[in-house]
Amino acid sequence: MRKILGISLALAAMSGCAGDPGLPSTSSTQGTTVVRNAMVIGVEMPPSADAIARLQLRYDNGSVATEEVMTTEVFKVGDKVRVTHSRGTARIERLD
């Protein structure tokens, strides 16, 4: 009898936590930091040091993306880099 009561209470609690399926779910990436390695496959460096560089990257998982960053570092095709995304900004640094 106790086992049945325990199972019933557990099922009731789980169904109450499921929420209303009609409500949209939300998520947040605030405070999340994502670090991935990539290889530079294309470069558009700015003419001046205070402009944005555009780098085309192929990540280790095979996906391709373009990142725009403010940098004084000069990148070239074939460079291996570490891309850190944090709070809506990207930082790219060359791996030695």
C-alpha positions as CSV (number, residue, x, y, z in Angstrom):
1,M,0.0,0.0,0.0
2,R,2.8,2.4,0.9
3,K,4.5,1.6,-2.5
4,I,1.3,2.5,-4.4
5,L,0.9,5.7,-2.4
6,G,4.5,6.7,-3.1
7,I,4.2,6.0,-6.8
8,S,0.9,8.0,-7.0
9,L,2.4,11.0,-5.2
10,A,5.5,10.9,-7.5
11,L,3.3,10.7,-10.6
12,A,1.2,13.6,-9.3
13,A,4.2,15.7,-8.6
14,M,5.7,15.0,-12.1
15,S,2.5,15.9,-13.9
16,G,2.3,19.1,-11.9
17,C,5.8,20.1,-13.0
18,A,5.2,19.5,-16.6
19,G,3.6,23.0,-17.0
20,D,1.2,24.2,-19.6
21,P,2.1,22.8,-23.0
22,G,0.4,25.8,-24.6
23,L,3.0,28.3,-23.1
24,P,6.1,29.0,-25.1
25,S,9.4,27.9,-23.6
26,T,12.2,30.4,-23.0
27,S,15.9,30.1,-22.5
28,S,18.7,32.4,-21.7
29,T,22.4,32.3,-22.6
30,Q,23.2,35.2,-20.2
31,G,26.5,34.4,-18.5
32,T,27.3,31.4,-20.8
33,T,30.7,31.1,-22.3
34,V,31.4,28.9,-25.3
35,V,34.9,28.1,-26.4
36,R,35.6,26.3,-29.7
37,N,38.6,25.7,-31.9
38,A,38.6,26.5,-35.6
39,M,40.7,27.1,-38.7
40,V,40.7,30.3,-40.6
41,I,39.5,29.7,-44.2
42,G,39.0,33.3,-45.3
43,V,40.1,36.8,-44.1
44,E,38.9,40.3,-44.6
45,M,41.2,42.5,-42.6
46,P,40.3,46.2,-42.1
47,P,42.4,48.9,-43.7
48,S,42.9,50.6,-40.3
49,A,43.5,49.2,-36.8
50,D,40.2,50.5,-35.3
51,A,37.9,48.7,-37.8
52,I,36.3,45.2,-37.6
53,A,38.0,42.2,-39.1
54,R,35.8,39.5,-40.7
55,L,37.1,35.9,-40.5
56,Q,35.6,32.9,-42.1
57,L,36.1,29.9,-39.9
58,R,35.7,26.1,-40.1
59,Y,35.1,24.7,-36.7
60,D,36.4,21.4,-35.6
61,N,32.9,19.9,-36.0
62,G,32.9,20.9,-39.7
63,S,30.5,23.8,-39.4
64,V,31.4,27.1,-41.1
65,A,30.8,30.6,-39.8
66,T,31.8,34.2,-40.3
67,E,32.9,36.1,-37.2
68,E,33.4,39.8,-37.0
69,V,35.9,41.0,-34.3
70,M,37.8,44.1,-33.3
71,T,41.4,43.0,-33.2
72,T,45.0,44.2,-33.8
73,E,46.2,40.7,-34.5
74,V,46.7,39.8,-38.1
75,F,45.2,36.5,-39.2
76,K,45.9,34.4,-42.4
77,V,44.2,31.5,-44.0
78,G,45.3,28.3,-42.3
79,D,45.7,29.8,-38.8
80,K,44.3,27.6,-36.0
81,V,42.3,29.7,-33.6
82,R,40.3,29.6,-30.4
83,V,36.9,31.3,-30.5
84,T,35.4,32.4,-27.2
85,H,31.8,33.6,-27.2
86,S,30.8,35.4,-24.0
87,R,27.9,37.8,-23.4
88,G,27.3,38.5,-27.0
89,T,30.8,39.1,-28.1
90,A,33.4,36.9,-29.8
91,R,37.2,36.9,-29.0
92,I,39.5,35.1,-31.4
93,E,43.1,34.2,-30.6
94,R,45.6,32.3,-32.6
95,L,46.8,28.9,-31.3
96,D,50.5,28.3,-31.4
